[in-house]
């Protein structure tokens, strides 16, 4: 089977696509990736065919989007995604020529148009519960966080909020709606029913993180978190190995690959906090300047795969991206989450409800609050035990097998209908 995976956004959006593509390739299929040009080298290094997909997401664009957590959704959709709908459509249409199916990420709102044009079956890859817009499982939404606290009143507060969101997003989506009109394809509201495939909607997270809901799309199949196998560079691996061997388990601090550009003095505060608690630390800092701290107590790295560090940590302090949450759950370590925007506040709340983590608002981060919150996580034996229990319940290999099974079944159903 020739499967095209399409992704826009950050590396956190891309990595699950690469993981699924590799799993399909291992079964003898032929995957390809459509993504922003900035990711070409990373994709082709894995031996996967690459197709450029506009718009690009350079760091300054992602920083602008995440720089305002309240209005970040509007910046992303109304100013970045929808104005480029025609370019995205043209690029995806070209990339999908000859494919047997598509698997697309959250921001590929032109997928129904391409699928209709080419007669292709297609699937959504939904990475976090927030993307499924359930009134039965209310999420913490950055723009309207108060609605979450009304969940005890039933579904009506969430449904009212969704009605307001429909109006707003319809106004933002005029370029895409105009393209739909030209092509004669009408899908419903862009971010609600209109974005979901009738063929397959993959809920790519553990039921412990977000259980299947009756109001999810009819074609939903929940499989589990997809993990991309990564190894650090030899130099980074050697530094990590030496640091881990030289003392007790450290606290790992990371802000992912996007929020890291908004770090300001966070990593200096993180280093000072770890030292004040008598803990060693590993900081994943991107291009931020290293903190003033003893090298035998604080290891500052540009980047390392979370899977190479989290299993060795006493605790993880992270921003709440779903990929980092998944890695922490797999590693079985307690988590302090400092969410900024998009799905991060809801992901953080889910970890807290699971009993494996605590939450600290990004607007309240300073030396005192970080020290107090991290100390509470590090000394909570029940939280540590619960984290280990959740990790023991996960079977990531089986989950990926179920994901590939679902994609294969979707293609076979389409081929049977067409008589292929």
C-alpha positions in Angstrom: 0.0 0.0 0.0 1.2 3.5 -0.8 0.3 5.7 2.1 0.9 9.5 2.2 1.3 11.1 5.7 0.7 14.8 5.8 1.6 17.1 8.7 1.8 20.9 9.4 3.0 22.5 12.6 5.9 21.6 14.9 8.0 18.6 15.3 5.5 17.4 17.9 3.0 17.1 15.0 5.5 15.5 12.7 7.0 12.8 14.9 3.8 10.7 15.2 3.6 10.6 11.4 7.1 9.5 11.1 6.5 6.7 13.7 3.5 5.4 11.8 5.3 5.6 8.5 8.2 3.6 9.8 5.7 1.0 11.2 4.0 0.7 7.9 7.3 0.4 6.0 8.2 -2.5 8.4 5.1 -4.3 7.2 6.2 -3.9 3.6 4.1 -0.8 2.6 5.4 2.3 0.9 4.9 5.4 3.0 5.7 9.0 2.1 5.7 12.3 4.0 4.3 15.7 3.1 5.4 18.4 5.5 7.0 21.9 5.6 10.3 22.2 3.7 12.2 22.9 7.0 11.7 19.2 7.9 13.0 17.7 4.6 16.4 16.7 5.9 15.0 15.1 9.0 12.5 13.1 6.9 14.8 12.0 4.1 17.4 10.9 6.7 14.9 8.2 7.7 14.8 7.0 4.1 11.2 8.3 3.6 10.2 10.1 0.4 9.4 13.8 1.1 6.9 16.2 -0.5 6.9 19.9 0.4 3.7 21.2 2.0 2.9 24.9 2.6 2.8 26.9 4.7 6.2 26.6 6.3 6.5 26.9 10.0 9.9 28.5 10.8 10.7 29.1 14.5 9.7 32.7 14.4 6.2 31.8 13.1 5.7 29.2 15.9 7.0 31.7 18.4 4.6 34.3 17.2 1.7 31.8 17.5 2.6 30.5 21.0 3.6 34.0 22.2 0.0 34.8 23.0 -1.6 31.7 24.5 -5.1 33.2 24.6 -5.2 34.3 20.9 -2.7 31.7 19.6 -5.5 29.6 18.1 -6.6 32.6 16.0 -3.1 33.4 15.0 -2.6 29.8 13.9 -5.8 29.4 11.9 -6.9 32.8 10.8 -3.4 34.2 10.0 -1.3 31.1 9.1 -3.4 28.0 8.0 -6.5 29.3 6.3 -4.9 32.1 4.2 -2.7 29.4 2.6 -5.5 26.9 2.0 -5.0 27.0 -1.8 -1.2 26.4 -1.5 -1.8 23.6 0.9 -4.4 22.1 -1.4 -2.2 22.3 -4.4 0.8 20.7 -2.6 -1.2 17.9 -1.0 -2.9 17.2 -4.3 0.5 16.8 -6.0 1.9 14.7 -3.2 -1.1 12.3 -3.1 -0.9 11.4 -6.8 -0.5 7.6 -7.0 -1.3 7.1 -3.3 -3.7 4.5 -2.0 -4.7 6.5 1.1 -3.8 9.5 3.2 -3.2 9.9 6.9 -3.3 13.6 7.9 -2.7 15.7 11.0 -4.9 18.1 12.7 -4.1 21.2 10.6 -4.7 19.5 7.2 -8.2 21.0 6.7 -7.9 20.6 2.9 -7.7 16.8 3.2 -11.4 16.2 2.4 -11.0 18.3 -0.8 -8.0 16.3 -2.0 -9.6 13.0 -1.0 -12.8 13.9 -3.0 -10.7 15.0 -6.0 -8.7 11.8 -6.1 -11.2 9.3 -4.7 -8.9 8.4 -1.8 -9.7 6.9 1.6 -8.1 9.0 4.3 -7.7 9.1 8.0 -7.2 11.7 10.7 -4.4 11.4 13.2 -5.8 13.0 16.4 -2.9 13.3 18.9 -4.7 14.6 22.0 -8.3 14.6 23.4 -8.8 18.3 22.8 -8.8 17.7 19.0 -11.9 15.5 19.2 -14.1 18.2 20.6 -16.2 16.1 23.0 -18.9 17.6 25.1 -19.0 14.5 27.2 -15.3 14.8 28.1 -14.8 18.6 28.6 -11.3 19.9 27.9 -9.4 22.8 29.4 -9.4 25.2 26.5 -6.8 28.0 26.6 -9.2 30.7 25.3 -12.1 29.7 27.6 -10.6 27.9 30.6 -13.5 28.7 32.9 -15.8 26.4 30.9 -14.0 23.4 32.2 -14.9 24.3 35.8 -18.6 24.1 34.8 -18.5 20.5 33.8 -20.5 19.5 36.8 -23.5 21.2 35.2 -23.6 18.7 32.4 -22.8 19.1 28.7 -24.7 22.4 28.1 -21.7 24.7 29.0 -19.5 22.9 26.6 -22.1 22.8 23.8 -22.6 26.5 24.2 -18.9 27.1 24.0 -18.7 24.9 20.9 -21.5 27.0 19.3 -19.4 30.2 19.9 -16.3 28.5 18.5 -18.2 27.4 15.4 -19.1 31.0 14.6 -15.6 32.3 15.2 -13.9 29.6 13.1 -16.3 30.0 10.3 -15.3 33.7 10.1 -11.6 32.8 10.2 -12.0 30.1 7.5 -13.3 32.2 4.7 -10.4 31.4 2.3 -10.9 27.7 2.8 -14.7 28.0 2.5 -14.3 29.8 -0.8 -12.1 27.0 -2.0 -14.7 24.4 -0.9 -17.3 26.3 -2.8 -15.3 26.3 -6.0 -14.6 22.6 -5.8 -18.2 21.8 -4.8 -17.2 20.0 -1.6 -18.9 21.0 1.6 -17.9 19.4 4.8 -19.6 21.3 7.7 -17.8 23.3 10.3 -14.0 23.3 9.6 -12.8 22.3 13.1 -15.8 20.2 14.2 -17.4 17.6 12.0 -15.9 19.0 8.8 -12.3 18.0 9.6 -13.1 14.4 10.4 -12.8 11.5 7.9 -15.8 9.2 7.4 -13.2 6.4 6.8 -11.0 6.5 9.9 -10.3 8.8 12.8 -7.3 7.6 14.8 -7.3 8.6 18.5 -3.6 8.3 19.1 -3.5 8.3 22.9 -4.0 5.9 25.7 -7.5 5.3 27.1 -6.0 6.2 30.5 -5.2 9.6 29.2 -8.5 10.1 27.4 -11.2 7.5 27.3 -13.3 6.9 24.1 -16.5 9.0 24.2 -19.9 8.4 22.6 -19.8 11.8 20.8 -16.5 11.1 19.0 -16.8 10.8 15.2 -18.4 7.5 14.1 -15.2 6.3 12.4 -13.0 6.7 15.6 -10.6 4.0 16.5 -8.5 4.4 19.7 -5.1 2.8 19.4 -2.6 4.5 21.7 0.4 6.8 21.6 2.8 6.5 18.6 6.5 6.7 19.6 9.2 7.6 17.1 12.4 5.7 17.8 15.2 8.2 18.1 18.8 8.2 19.4 20.9 11.2 20.4 24.0 12.1 18.5 27.1 10.1 19.6 28.5 13.2 21.3 25.3 13.9 23.2 24.8 10.3 24.1 28.3 10.2 25.6 27.6 13.3 27.7 24.4 11.9 28.9 25.9 8.5 29.8 28.8 10.2 31.8 26.4 12.5 33.6 24.0 9.8 34.6 26.8 7.6 35.8 28.3 10.3 38.0 25.4 10.7 40.5 21.8 10.1 41.4 18.9 10.4 39.0 18.4 14.0 37.8 15.4 16.1 37.2 14.9 16.7 33.4 13.6 20.1 32.4 12.3 20.6 28.8 10.0 23.0 27.0 9.9 21.0 23.8 10.9 22.3 20.4 8.5 25.3 20.2 7.9 26.7 23.7 11.7 26.6 24.2 11.9 29.7 22.0 9.9 31.6 24.7 12.1 30.4 27.6 13.5 33.8 28.8 15.1 33.0 32.2 13.4 29.7 32.7 16.5 27.5 32.5 18.4 29.6 35.0 15.5 29.4 37.4 15.3 25.7 36.7 19.0 25.2 37.5 18.8 27.3 40.7 15.7 25.4 41.8 17.3 21.9 41.3 20.4 23.0 43.2 18.4 24.4 46.0 16.6 21.1 46.3 19.8 19.2 46.3 19.0 17.6 42.9 21.0 17.3 39.8 19.4 18.4 36.5 19.5 17.9 32.8 18.2 20.9 30.8 17.0 20.6 27.2 17.5 24.2 26.2 17.5 24.6 22.4 19.5 27.7 21.5 19.1 29.4 24.9 22.3 30.4 26.8 23.4 27.8 29.4 22.7 28.7 33.0 25.3 29.6 35.6 25.6 26.3 37.4 28.3 23.6 38.3 28.8 21.3 35.3 28.8 18.2 37.5 25.4 19.1 38.8 23.6 20.6 35.8 24.0 19.2 32.2 22.8 21.7 29.6 21.9 20.2 26.2 20.6 21.7 23.0 18.4 18.7 22.3 18.1 15.0 23.1 15.2 12.6 22.4 12.9 12.4 25.5 13.0 8.7 25.3 16.7 8.7 26.0 16.3 10.8 29.2 13.0 10.4 30.8 13.4 6.8 32.0 16.5 7.9 34.0 14.9 10.9 35.6 13.7 11.4 39.2 11.0 13.6 37.7 10.3 15.6 34.6 9.4 19.3 34.3 7.8 19.9 30.9 5.4 22.2 29.0 2.6 19.7 28.3 2.9 18.9 24.7 1.2 15.6 24.1 4.5 13.9 22.9 6.3 14.8 26.1 3.3 13.7 28.2 3.3 10.4 26.4 7.1 9.9 26.9 6.7 10.7 30.6 3.9 8.1 30.9 5.9 5.5 29.1 8.9 6.2 31.3 6.9 5.9 34.5 8.2 9.1 36.2 6.2 11.8 37.9 5.7 15.1 36.0 5.4 18.8 36.8 3.7 20.4 33.9 3.9 24.1 33.1 1.4 24.5 30.2 1.3 27.5 27.9 -1.3 27.1 25.2 -3.3 24.9 22.8 -3.7 21.4 24.1 -1.1 21.8 26.8 -3.4 23.0 29.7 -5.8 20.0 29.1 -2.9 17.5 28.8 -1.5 18.8 32.1 -4.9 18.5 33.8 -5.2 14.9 32.5 -1.9 14.0 34.0 -2.9 15.5 37.3 -6.2 13.6 37.3 -4.4 10.4 36.6 -2.4 11.0 39.7 1.0 11.1 37.9 1.7 14.8 37.9 1.1 18.3 39.2 0.4 21.6 37.3 2.1 25.0 37.7 0.7 27.9 35.7 3.3 29.4 33.3 2.2 32.9 34.5 3.3 32.0 38.1 6.7 30.5 37.4 9.5 31.9 39.6 12.1 30.4 41.8 9.8 30.1 44.8 6.8 28.5 43.1 8.9 26.2 41.0 10.8 25.0 44.1 7.7 24.4 46.1 5.9 22.6 43.2 8.8 20.4 42.2 9.6 19.5 45.9 6.0 18.3 46.2 6.3 16.1 43.1 9.6 14.7 44.2 8.4 13.7 47.6 5.0 12.3 46.6 5.5 8.5 46.9 2.0 7.8 45.8 2.5 9.8 42.6 5.7 8.0 41.8 4.0 4.6 42.4 1.1 5.6 40.2 3.4 6.7 37.4 5.2 3.3 37.5 1.8 1.5 37.4 0.6 3.5 34.4 3.9 2.7 32.5 3.6 -1.0 33.3 0.1 -1.0 31.8 1.2 0.4 28.5 2.2 -1.8 25.5 3.5 0.6 22.9 4.4 -2.1 20.4 0.9 -3.5 20.5 -0.6 0.0 20.3 1.4 0.7 17.1 0.3 -2.6 15.7 -3.3 -1.7 16.2 -2.7 1.6 14.5 -1.2 0.0 11.4 -4.0 -2.6 11.4 -6.6 0.2 11.3 -4.9 1.9 8.4 -4.6 -1.3 6.5 -8.2 -2.2 7.1 -9.3 1.3 5.9 -7.4 0.8 2.6 -8.7 -2.7 2.1 -12.3 -1.6 2.6 -11.9 1.1 0.0 -10.2 -1.3 -2.4 -13.1 -3.8 -1.9 -15.7 -1.1 -2.6 -13.9 -0.1 -5.8 -13.3 -3.7 -6.9 -9.5 -3.4 -6.9 
